[in-house]
Amino acid sequence: MKRLLPVLLGALLTLCAVPASATAATPVTTGHGGSNYDFYQLDHDPGGCDREPYGVINSYDKAPATIAAQLKQMYAAGQRRLRLGLFHQHGADSGTVMNSTGGDLSAANRRNLANLLAAVKAAGFQEIELGFFPIGAADPHGWSSWDETQYQENRKLVGNVRGIVAKAGVPYQLDLLNEGMPMSDQPVLLQYAHRLWTDYTAAYGKGDTVGFSMTVWIAGRAQQIPAVYGGDVPNVFDVHLYGDDWNGDEYHQFVDAHNELASHGYHQGWIIGEGYYDDETAATGIAQAIKDTGQVVFYLTQWQLSRQDACHDKTVDVAPPVSFAHYLAAGF
């Protein structure tokens, strides 16, 4: 394992501090990865899979003992890091998606988030990444034109949630918009990302954020980095790797992304924020790509979706995501 992945297991990145008025930033370190953990139950039925009532943040107060037990299972399976999704919308709570109208969560959901983070800490997890997943009108991926009111609501939410996460006592990073790094044909998304990065770093610095995670096709999105970040890029990048017929396998996606980033002088270490659940093909392909490129990867958090896509909707088909065996075997 160590022979195969010397860069993965031997690197350490210390991030800069945020302004004195904010909680000090925490380092991203190498070691065992883990999972995206967003749902504590998934109902399988002939019509598909229902996960909506079972969000680990929004519905934490309905199943604290179940969630605590699942966290212990995941830790016992070798997982040490988690990525948590904060699903929100300008509208009513759904069981997973939380009402963020006005730029904040409800008092109940603020407690739920704080209690979930306390449970994560009690279970022994070493680091978390929290990603923002806006839904519906709150999601700039779907905006055809700029929405200043919704932007201000989202920006305010990020700041309010950051305050809860920073107080939890667990080393953390924030993904300011899940898969928010735009392609060249997404000008409104680019405007959103650039504006939020400028506003966030002016208020808090960049020491506790990966900026905007990049999904496939990563090499194409990497070309937009100067337009989003200017000369002030994040200290660590979050990339998502899903092998498919269109974009190639995980090995080639990784190498293409590394080459594109390096060609522009970006040599940041990576968090692999998403990949197929407990997948041998992904694990071995990514491990080989690390060996061949020398790219620093701090850790990997698998998504709650198997390559087989048992729910046939390419979203989630595993809850809770306990097994991490293939990634551990490959050095993650």
BALOBA-1460 file (C-alpha; in Angstrom, 3 decimals):
// residues 332
<rec num="1" residu="m" x="0.000" y="0.000" z="0.000"/>
<rec num="2" residu="k" x="2.681" y="2.523" z="0.986"/>
<rec num="3" residu="r" x="4.861" y="1.409" z="-1.907"/>
<rec num="4" residu="l" x="1.970" y="1.982" z="-4.324"/>
<rec num="5" residu="l" x="0.903" y="5.363" z="-2.954"/>
<rec num="6" residu="p" x="3.870" y="7.209" z="-1.454"/>
<rec num="7" residu="v" x="2.496" y="10.631" z="-2.372"/>
<rec num="8" residu="l" x="-0.989" y="9.930" z="-1.059"/>
<rec num="9" residu="l" x="0.172" y="8.721" z="2.312"/>
<rec num="10" residu="g" x="3.135" y="11.023" z="2.839"/>
<rec num="11" residu="a" x="1.917" y="14.554" z="2.112"/>
<rec num="12" residu="l" x="0.724" y="17.280" z="4.438"/>
<rec num="13" residu="l" x="-0.755" y="20.635" z="3.550"/>
<rec num="14" residu="t" x="-1.036" y="23.431" z="6.129"/>
<rec num="15" residu="l" x="-3.552" y="26.060" z="5.176"/>
<rec num="16" residu="c" x="-3.374" y="29.746" z="5.943"/>
<rec num="17" residu="a" x="-5.297" y="31.325" z="8.800"/>
<rec num="18" residu="v" x="-8.553" y="33.208" z="8.366"/>
<rec num="19" residu="p" x="-8.974" y="36.717" z="9.778"/>
<rec num="20" residu="a" x="-8.640" y="37.077" z="13.534"/>
<rec num="21" residu="s" x="-12.382" y="37.569" z="13.922"/>
<rec num="22" residu="a" x="-13.058" y="34.058" z="12.620"/>
<rec num="23" residu="t" x="-12.172" y="30.601" z="13.872"/>
<rec num="24" residu="a" x="-8.670" y="29.524" z="12.830"/>
<rec num="25" residu="a" x="-8.484" y="27.359" z="9.730"/>
<rec num="26" residu="t" x="-7.604" y="23.700" z="10.121"/>
<rec num="27" residu="p" x="-5.132" y="21.689" z="8.059"/>
<rec num="28" residu="v" x="-6.023" y="19.130" z="5.444"/>
<rec num="29" residu="t" x="-4.050" y="15.982" z="6.211"/>
<rec num="30" residu="t" x="-3.453" y="12.668" z="4.522"/>
<rec num="31" residu="g" x="-4.845" y="9.385" z="5.736"/>
<rec num="32" residu="h" x="-7.836" y="7.124" z="5.429"/>
<rec num="33" residu="g" x="-10.772" y="8.591" z="3.559"/>
<rec num="34" residu="g" x="-14.405" y="7.637" z="3.943"/>
<rec num="35" residu="s" x="-17.817" y="8.535" z="2.589"/>
<rec num="36" residu="n" x="-20.310" y="11.141" z="1.657"/>
<rec num="37" residu="y" x="-22.903" y="10.561" z="4.366"/>
<rec num="38" residu="d" x="-26.240" y="12.201" z="3.623"/>
<rec num="39" residu="f" x="-28.970" y="9.606" z="4.260"/>
<rec num="40" residu="y" x="-29.479" y="7.131" z="7.084"/>
<rec num="41" residu="q" x="-32.092" y="5.076" z="5.218"/>
<rec num="42" residu="l" x="-33.151" y="4.283" z="1.678"/>
<rec num="43" residu="d" x="-36.503" y="2.704" z="0.837"/>
<rec num="44" residu="h" x="-36.419" y="0.364" z="-2.148"/>
<rec num="45" residu="d" x="-39.728" y="-0.235" z="-3.885"/>
<rec num="46" residu="p" x="-40.886" y="-1.216" z="-7.393"/>
<rec num="47" residu="g" x="-41.148" y="2.416" z="-8.424"/>
<rec num="48" residu="g" x="-37.589" y="3.330" z="-7.442"/>
<rec num="49" residu="c" x="-35.844" y="4.417" z="-4.263"/>
<rec num="50" residu="d" x="-37.004" y="6.975" z="-1.725"/>
<rec num="51" residu="r" x="-34.319" y="8.702" z="0.347"/>
<rec num="52" residu="e" x="-36.004" y="12.057" z="0.894"/>
<rec num="53" residu="p" x="-37.365" y="11.573" z="4.442"/>
<rec num="54" residu="y" x="-34.002" y="10.406" z="5.764"/>
<rec num="55" residu="g" x="-31.496" y="13.262" z="5.513"/>
<rec num="56" residu="v" x="-28.896" y="13.036" z="8.267"/>
<rec num="57" residu="i" x="-29.062" y="16.801" z="8.926"/>
<rec num="58" residu="n" x="-32.701" y="17.718" z="8.377"/>
<rec num="59" residu="s" x="-33.988" y="14.545" z="10.059"/>
<rec num="60" residu="y" x="-31.230" y="14.062" z="12.623"/>
<rec num="61" residu="d" x="-33.617" y="14.542" z="15.534"/>
<rec num="62" residu="k" x="-35.772" y="11.664" z="14.242"/>
<rec num="63" residu="a" x="-32.971" y="9.090" z="14.342"/>
<rec num="64" residu="p" x="-30.006" y="10.169" z="16.508"/>
<rec num="65" residu="a" x="-29.333" y="6.662" z="17.816"/>
<rec num="66" residu="t" x="-29.478" y="5.167" z="14.306"/>
<rec num="67" residu="i" x="-27.102" y="7.793" z="12.952"/>
<rec num="68" residu="a" x="-24.682" y="7.340" z="15.870"/>
<rec num="69" residu="a" x="-24.669" y="3.587" z="15.295"/>
<rec num="70" residu="q" x="-24.018" y="4.032" z="11.572"/>
<rec num="71" residu="l" x="-21.139" y="6.400" z="12.243"/>
<rec num="72" residu="k" x="-19.596" y="3.773" z="14.515"/>
<rec num="73" residu="q" x="-20.032" y="1.134" z="11.797"/>
<rec num="74" residu="m" x="-18.345" y="3.336" z="9.236"/>
<rec num="75" residu="y" x="-15.480" y="4.104" z="11.595"/>
<rec num="76" residu="a" x="-15.050" y="0.403" z="12.415"/>
<rec num="77" residu="a" x="-14.867" y="-0.288" z="8.663"/>
<rec num="78" residu="g" x="-11.783" y="1.936" z="8.430"/>
<rec num="79" residu="q" x="-13.322" y="5.267" z="7.455"/>
<rec num="80" residu="r" x="-11.851" y="8.390" z="9.039"/>
<rec num="81" residu="r" x="-13.195" y="11.286" z="6.976"/>
<rec num="82" residu="l" x="-16.661" y="12.319" z="5.888"/>
<rec num="83" residu="r" x="-18.233" y="14.661" z="3.387"/>
<rec num="84" residu="l" x="-21.627" y="15.998" z="4.433"/>
<rec num="85" residu="g" x="-24.108" y="17.591" z="2.045"/>
<rec num="86" residu="l" x="-26.234" y="20.515" z="3.153"/>
<rec num="87" residu="f" x="-29.292" y="20.366" z="0.868"/>
<rec num="88" residu="h" x="-31.344" y="23.557" z="0.934"/>
<rec num="89" residu="q" x="-33.974" y="25.496" z="-0.988"/>
<rec num="90" residu="h" x="-36.134" y="28.600" z="-0.948"/>
<rec num="91" residu="g" x="-39.080" y="26.568" z="0.279"/>
<rec num="92" residu="a" x="-40.337" y="24.098" z="2.847"/>
<rec num="93" residu="d" x="-38.304" y="21.334" z="4.500"/>
<rec num="94" residu="s" x="-38.630" y="17.917" z="2.873"/>
<rec num="95" residu="g" x="-36.830" y="15.589" z="5.282"/>
<rec num="96" residu="t" x="-33.527" y="16.104" z="3.452"/>
<rec num="97" residu="v" x="-33.778" y="19.514" z="1.770"/>
<rec num="98" residu="m" x="-33.921" y="22.338" z="4.324"/>
<rec num="99" residu="n" x="-35.684" y="25.660" z="4.092"/>
<rec num="100" residu="s" x="-33.047" y="28.381" z="3.678"/>
<rec num="101" residu="t" x="-35.446" y="31.253" z="2.989"/>
<rec num="102" residu="g" x="-33.902" y="34.458" z="4.273"/>
<rec num="103" residu="g" x="-30.394" y="33.029" z="4.357"/>
<rec num="104" residu="d" x="-30.524" y="30.776" z="7.402"/>
<rec num="105" residu="l" x="-31.759" y="27.393" z="8.561"/>
<rec num="106" residu="s" x="-34.531" y="26.966" z="11.083"/>
<rec num="107" residu="a" x="-33.558" y="26.802" z="14.749"/>
<rec num="108" residu="a" x="-34.348" y="23.068" z="14.698"/>
<rec num="109" residu="n" x="-32.085" y="22.447" z="11.731"/>
<rec num="110" residu="r" x="-29.292" y="24.538" z="13.208"/>
<rec num="111" residu="r" x="-29.486" y="22.269" z="16.268"/>
<rec num="112" residu="n" x="-29.619" y="19.193" z="14.046"/>
<rec num="113" residu="l" x="-26.467" y="20.223" z="12.216"/>
<rec num="114" residu="a" x="-24.626" y="20.987" z="15.449"/>
<rec num="115" residu="n" x="-25.735" y="17.678" z="16.974"/>
<rec num="116" residu="l" x="-24.728" y="15.717" z="13.877"/>
<rec num="117" residu="l" x="-21.276" y="17.293" z="13.949"/>
<rec num="118" residu="a" x="-20.991" y="16.424" z="17.643"/>
<rec num="119" residu="a" x="-21.877" y="12.804" z="16.832"/>
<rec num="120" residu="v" x="-19.273" y="12.757" z="14.041"/>
<rec num="121" residu="k" x="-16.653" y="14.036" z="16.473"/>
<rec num="122" residu="a" x="-17.686" y="11.541" z="19.164"/>
<rec num="123" residu="a" x="-17.358" y="8.680" z="16.666"/>
<rec num="124" residu="g" x="-13.716" y="9.654" z="16.115"/>
<rec num="125" residu="f" x="-13.726" y="11.052" z="12.587"/>
<rec num="126" residu="q" x="-10.688" y="13.206" z="11.905"/>
<rec num="127" residu="e" x="-11.941" y="15.668" z="9.278"/>
<rec num="128" residu="i" x="-15.060" y="16.648" z="7.396"/>
<rec num="129" residu="e" x="-15.912" y="18.511" z="4.253"/>
<rec num="130" residu="l" x="-19.323" y="20.150" z="4.125"/>
<rec num="131" residu="g" x="-20.765" y="20.879" z="0.698"/>
<rec num="132" residu="f" x="-23.628" y="23.199" z="-0.200"/>
<rec num="133" residu="f" x="-26.288" y="21.568" z="-2.390"/>
<rec num="134" residu="p" x="-28.906" y="24.188" z="-3.324"/>
<rec num="135" residu="i" x="-32.080" y="22.842" z="-4.904"/>
<rec num="136" residu="g" x="-34.610" y="24.351" z="-7.302"/>
<rec num="137" residu="a" x="-34.592" y="28.131" z="-7.602"/>
<rec num="138" residu="a" x="-31.678" y="28.336" z="-5.158"/>
<rec num="139" residu="d" x="-29.413" y="26.344" z="-7.487"/>
<rec num="140" residu="p" x="-27.424" y="28.604" z="-9.845"/>
<rec num="141" residu="h" x="-26.744" y="25.642" z="-12.138"/>
<rec num="142" residu="g" x="-30.258" y="26.232" z="-13.448"/>
<rec num="143" residu="w" x="-30.301" y="30.039" z="-13.622"/>
<rec num="144" residu="s" x="-30.824" y="31.509" z="-17.079"/>
<rec num="145" residu="s" x="-30.058" y="35.010" z="-15.766"/>
<rec num="146" residu="w" x="-28.629" y="36.564" z="-12.625"/>
<rec num="147" residu="d" x="-30.802" y="36.485" z="-9.492"/>
<rec num="148" residu="e" x="-29.387" y="38.962" z="-6.984"/>
<rec num="149" residu="t" x="-31.970" y="38.251" z="-4.282"/>
<rec num="150" residu="q" x="-31.332" y="34.514" z="-4.359"/>
<rec num="151" residu="y" x="-27.595" y="35.050" z="-4.512"/>
<rec num="152" residu="q" x="-27.695" y="37.146" z="-1.345"/>
<rec num="153" residu="e" x="-29.806" y="34.480" z="0.360"/>
<rec num="154" residu="n" x="-27.310" y="31.758" z="-0.555"/>
<rec num="155" residu="r" x="-24.329" y="33.887" z="0.435"/>
<rec num="156" residu="k" x="-25.850" y="34.646" z="3.824"/>
<rec num="157" residu="l" x="-26.603" y="30.956" z="4.366"/>
<rec num="158" residu="v" x="-22.979" y="30.015" z="3.692"/>
<rec num="159" residu="g" x="-21.809" y="32.420" z="6.367"/>
<rec num="160" residu="n" x="-24.380" y="31.269" z="8.911"/>
<rec num="161" residu="v" x="-23.652" y="27.584" z="8.363"/>
<rec num="162" residu="r" x="-19.921" y="28.217" z="8.485"/>
<rec num="163" residu="g" x="-20.362" y="29.580" z="11.986"/>
<rec num="164" residu="i" x="-21.932" y="26.320" z="13.158"/>
<rec num="165" residu="v" x="-19.301" y="24.144" z="11.491"/>
<rec num="166" residu="a" x="-16.392" y="26.211" z="12.801"/>
<rec num="167" residu="k" x="-17.619" y="25.797" z="16.381"/>
<rec num="168" residu="a" x="-17.945" y="22.013" z="16.165"/>
<rec num="169" residu="g" x="-14.309" y="21.264" z="16.957"/>
<rec num="170" residu="v" x="-13.751" y="19.019" z="13.929"/>
<rec num="171" residu="p" x="-11.198" y="20.007" z="11.248"/>
<rec num="172" residu="y" x="-13.237" y="21.028" z="8.223"/>
<rec num="173" residu="q" x="-13.341" y="22.389" z="4.704"/>
<rec num="174" residu="l" x="-16.328" y="23.924" z="2.890"/>
<rec num="175" residu="d" x="-17.335" y="23.265" z="-0.711"/>
<rec num="176" residu="l" x="-19.140" y="26.519" z="-1.501"/>
<rec num="177" residu="l" x="-21.264" y="24.912" z="-4.239"/>
<rec num="178" residu="n" x="-21.252" y="21.227" z="-5.003"/>
<rec num="179" residu="e" x="-19.826" y="20.721" z="-8.503"/>
<rec num="180" residu="g" x="-19.927" y="24.482" z="-8.922"/>
<rec num="181" residu="m" x="-16.884" y="24.886" z="-11.173"/>
<rec num="182" residu="p" x="-18.506" y="25.871" z="-14.496"/>
<rec num="183" residu="m" x="-17.879" y="24.851" z="-18.062"/>
<rec num="184" residu="s" x="-17.246" y="27.510" z="-20.699"/>
<rec num="185" residu="d" x="-20.927" y="27.505" z="-21.758"/>
<rec num="186" residu="q" x="-22.226" y="28.336" z="-18.249"/>
<rec num="187" residu="p" x="-21.725" y="32.105" z="-17.909"/>
<rec num="188" residu="v" x="-24.260" y="32.628" z="-15.118"/>
<rec num="189" residu="l" x="-22.761" y="29.826" z="-13.041"/>
<rec num="190" residu="l" x="-19.330" y="31.349" z="-13.633"/>
<rec num="191" residu="q" x="-20.624" y="34.737" z="-12.433"/>
<rec num="192" residu="y" x="-22.054" y="33.087" z="-9.306"/>
<rec num="193" residu="a" x="-18.860" y="31.207" z="-8.484"/>
<rec num="194" residu="h" x="-16.620" y="34.237" z="-9.039"/>
<rec num="195" residu="r" x="-18.867" y="36.501" z="-6.965"/>
<rec num="196" residu="l" x="-19.209" y="34.039" z="-4.082"/>
<rec num="197" residu="w" x="-15.472" y="33.329" z="-4.030"/>
<rec num="198" residu="t" x="-14.723" y="37.046" z="-3.910"/>
<rec num="199" residu="d" x="-17.244" y="37.676" z="-1.143"/>
<rec num="200" residu="y" x="-16.308" y="34.613" z="0.901"/>
<rec num="201" residu="t" x="-12.566" y="35.180" z="0.851"/>
<rec num="202" residu="a" x="-12.999" y="38.866" z="1.664"/>
<rec num="203" residu="a" x="-14.913" y="37.885" z="4.794"/>
<rec num="204" residu="y" x="-13.122" y="34.710" z="5.909"/>
<rec num="205" residu="g" x="-10.014" y="34.098" z="3.823"/>
<rec num="206" residu="k" x="-9.543" y="30.871" z="1.896"/>
<rec num="207" residu="g" x="-8.036" y="28.622" z="4.544"/>
<rec num="208" residu="d" x="-11.200" y="26.608" z="5.218"/>
<rec num="209" residu="t" x="-12.613" y="26.136" z="1.727"/>
<rec num="210" residu="v" x="-11.896" y="24.050" z="-1.374"/>
<rec num="211" residu="g" x="-13.745" y="26.653" z="-3.409"/>
<rec num="212" residu="f" x="-15.989" y="24.846" z="-5.882"/>
<rec num="213" residu="s" x="-15.714" y="21.123" z="-6.519"/>
<rec num="214" residu="m" x="-15.097" y="19.936" z="-10.072"/>
<rec num="215" residu="t" x="-16.913" y="17.022" z="-11.635"/>
<rec num="216" residu="v" x="-16.322" y="15.298" z="-14.976"/>
<rec num="217" residu="w" x="-15.326" y="16.549" z="-17.477"/>
<rec num="218" residu="i" x="-12.734" y="17.930" z="-15.020"/>
<rec num="219" residu="a" x="-10.142" y="18.993" z="-17.593"/>
<rec num="220" residu="g" x="-12.698" y="21.252" z="-19.279"/>
<rec num="221" residu="r" x="-13.777" y="22.811" z="-16.004"/>
<rec num="222" residu="a" x="-10.181" y="23.360" z="-14.946"/>
<rec num="223" residu="q" x="-9.836" y="25.803" z="-17.841"/>
<rec num="224" residu="q" x="-12.285" y="28.118" z="-16.050"/>
<rec num="225" residu="i" x="-10.172" y="28.411" z="-12.878"/>
<rec num="226" residu="p" x="-8.668" y="31.835" z="-13.751"/>
<rec num="227" residu="a" x="-12.127" y="33.270" z="-14.441"/>
<rec num="228" residu="v" x="-13.523" y="31.977" z="-11.147"/>
<rec num="229" residu="y" x="-10.628" y="32.549" z="-8.746"/>
<rec num="230" residu="g" x="-8.437" y="35.084" z="-10.493"/>
<rec num="231" residu="g" x="-4.984" y="34.871" z="-8.956"/>
<rec num="232" residu="d" x="-6.286" y="33.705" z="-5.571"/>
<rec num="233" residu="v" x="-6.934" y="29.994" z="-6.045"/>
<rec num="234" residu="p" x="-7.848" y="27.599" z="-3.218"/>
<rec num="235" residu="n" x="-5.084" y="25.770" z="-1.375"/>
<rec num="236" residu="v" x="-6.693" y="22.421" z="-2.163"/>
<rec num="237" residu="f" x="-8.983" y="21.261" z="-4.983"/>
<rec num="238" residu="d" x="-11.950" y="18.892" z="-4.709"/>
<rec num="239" residu="v" x="-12.452" y="16.672" z="-7.771"/>
<rec num="240" residu="h" x="-15.164" y="14.089" z="-8.489"/>
<rec num="241" residu="l" x="-14.378" y="11.023" z="-10.590"/>
<rec num="242" residu="y" x="-17.034" y="8.839" z="-12.217"/>
<rec num="243" residu="g" x="-15.932" y="6.550" z="-15.004"/>
<rec num="244" residu="d" x="-18.376" y="6.274" z="-17.905"/>
<rec num="245" residu="d" x="-18.594" y="5.731" z="-21.640"/>
<rec num="246" residu="w" x="-18.477" y="9.468" z="-22.397"/>
<rec num="247" residu="n" x="-15.607" y="10.637" z="-20.228"/>
<rec num="248" residu="g" x="-13.471" y="7.519" z="-19.941"/>
<rec num="249" residu="d" x="-12.511" y="5.610" z="-16.836"/>
<rec num="250" residu="e" x="-11.297" y="7.078" z="-13.556"/>
<rec num="251" residu="y" x="-7.648" y="6.599" z="-14.460"/>
<rec num="252" residu="h" x="-7.881" y="8.669" z="-17.643"/>
<rec num="253" residu="q" x="-10.110" y="11.318" z="-16.043"/>
<rec num="254" residu="f" x="-7.534" y="11.718" z="-13.270"/>
<rec num="255" residu="v" x="-4.556" y="11.957" z="-15.608"/>
<rec num="256" residu="d" x="-6.324" y="14.395" z="-17.952"/>
<rec num="257" residu="a" x="-7.297" y="16.613" z="-15.015"/>
<rec num="258" residu="h" x="-3.796" y="16.513" z="-13.557"/>
<rec num="259" residu="n" x="-2.206" y="17.407" z="-16.879"/>
<rec num="260" residu="e" x="-4.616" y="20.282" z="-17.512"/>
<rec num="261" residu="l" x="-4.119" y="21.758" z="-14.048"/>
<rec num="262" residu="a" x="-0.344" y="21.357" z="-14.165"/>
<rec num="263" residu="s" x="-0.179" y="23.014" z="-17.583"/>
<rec num="264" residu="h" x="-1.615" y="26.162" z="-16.000"/>
<rec num="265" residu="g" x="0.703" y="26.017" z="-13.006"/>
<rec num="266" residu="y" x="-1.788" y="24.605" z="-10.526"/>
<rec num="267" residu="h" x="-0.107" y="22.034" z="-8.315"/>
<rec num="268" residu="q" x="-2.490" y="21.980" z="-5.370"/>
<rec num="269" residu="g" x="-3.199" y="18.744" z="-3.576"/>
<rec num="270" residu="w" x="-6.585" y="17.163" z="-4.136"/>
<rec num="271" residu="i" x="-9.429" y="15.784" z="-2.128"/>
<rec num="272" residu="i" x="-11.315" y="13.266" z="-4.256"/>
<rec num="273" residu="g" x="-14.713" y="14.276" z="-2.963"/>
<rec num="274" residu="e" x="-16.815" y="11.743" z="-4.852"/>
<rec num="275" residu="g" x="-16.431" y="8.396" z="-6.572"/>
<rec num="276" residu="y" x="-18.471" y="5.227" z="-6.934"/>
<rec num="277" residu="y" x="-19.259" y="3.359" z="-3.732"/>
<rec num="278" residu="d" x="-16.658" y="0.767" z="-2.639"/>
<rec num="279" residu="d" x="-15.589" y="0.306" z="-6.250"/>
<rec num="280" residu="e" x="-12.552" y="-1.808" z="-7.159"/>
<rec num="281" residu="t" x="-12.207" y="-0.379" z="-10.668"/>
<rec num="282" residu="a" x="-12.219" y="3.187" z="-9.398"/>
<rec num="283" residu="a" x="-9.877" y="2.401" z="-6.505"/>
<rec num="284" residu="t" x="-7.223" y="0.686" z="-8.596"/>
<rec num="285" residu="g" x="-7.482" y="3.189" z="-11.452"/>
<rec num="286" residu="i" x="-7.111" y="6.221" z="-9.196"/>
<rec num="287" residu="a" x="-4.252" y="4.599" z="-7.271"/>
<rec num="288" residu="q" x="-2.388" y="3.906" z="-10.513"/>
<rec num="289" residu="a" x="-3.001" y="7.470" z="-11.708"/>
<rec num="290" residu="i" x="-1.513" y="8.858" z="-8.482"/>
<rec num="291" residu="k" x="1.543" y="6.677" z="-8.959"/>
<rec num="292" residu="d" x="1.959" y="7.692" z="-12.606"/>
<rec num="293" residu="t" x="1.455" y="11.453" z="-12.140"/>
<rec num="294" residu="g" x="2.806" y="12.108" z="-8.648"/>
<rec num="295" residu="q" x="-0.334" y="14.128" z="-7.904"/>
<rec num="296" residu="v" x="-0.869" y="14.709" z="-4.179"/>
<rec num="297" residu="v" x="-4.197" y="13.293" z="-3.000"/>
<rec num="298" residu="f" x="-5.017" y="13.839" z="0.643"/>
<rec num="299" residu="y" x="-7.993" y="11.499" z="0.892"/>
<rec num="300" residu="l" x="-11.066" y="10.149" z="-0.933"/>
<rec num="301" residu="t" x="-14.725" y="10.142" z="0.091"/>
<rec num="302" residu="q" x="-16.952" y="7.755" z="-1.862"/>
<rec num="303" residu="w" x="-20.433" y="8.782" z="-2.987"/>
<rec num="304" residu="q" x="-23.516" y="6.771" z="-2.010"/>
<rec num="305" residu="l" x="-23.928" y="5.302" z="-5.493"/>
<rec num="306" residu="s" x="-22.666" y="1.967" z="-6.794"/>
<rec num="307" residu="r" x="-21.529" y="1.644" z="-10.378"/>
<rec num="308" residu="q" x="-24.441" y="-0.757" z="-10.911"/>
<rec num="309" residu="d" x="-26.947" y="2.024" z="-10.016"/>
<rec num="310" residu="a" x="-29.510" y="-0.215" z="-8.328"/>
<rec num="311" residu="c" x="-32.079" y="2.606" z="-8.142"/>
<rec num="312" residu="h" x="-31.672" y="3.481" z="-11.849"/>
<rec num="313" residu="d" x="-31.576" y="7.218" z="-11.218"/>
<rec num="314" residu="k" x="-27.803" y="7.880" z="-11.023"/>
<rec num="315" residu="t" x="-28.104" y="9.607" z="-7.665"/>
<rec num="316" residu="v" x="-28.031" y="7.385" z="-4.556"/>
<rec num="317" residu="d" x="-28.528" y="3.642" z="-4.077"/>
<rec num="318" residu="v" x="-26.627" y="2.973" z="-0.816"/>
<rec num="319" residu="a" x="-27.538" y="4.051" z="2.728"/>
<rec num="320" residu="p" x="-25.618" y="3.967" z="4.950"/>
<rec num="321" residu="p" x="-22.287" y="3.777" z="3.041"/>
<rec num="322" residu="v" x="-20.465" y="1.434" z="5.433"/>
<rec num="323" residu="s" x="-18.054" y="-0.600" z="3.310"/>
<rec num="324" residu="f" x="-14.811" y="1.052" z="2.189"/>
<rec num="325" residu="a" x="-12.847" y="-2.133" z="1.575"/>
<rec num="326" residu="h" x="-11.715" y="-1.651" z="-2.030"/>
<rec num="327" residu="y" x="-10.500" y="1.883" z="-1.399"/>
<rec num="328" residu="l" x="-8.664" y="0.821" z="1.749"/>
<rec num="329" residu="a" x="-6.988" y="-1.989" z="-0.167"/>
<rec num="330" residu="a" x="-5.770" y="0.544" z="-2.750"/>
<rec num="331" residu="g" x="-4.291" y="2.835" z="-0.109"/>
<rec num="332" residu="f" x="-7.118" y="5.212" z="0.641"/>
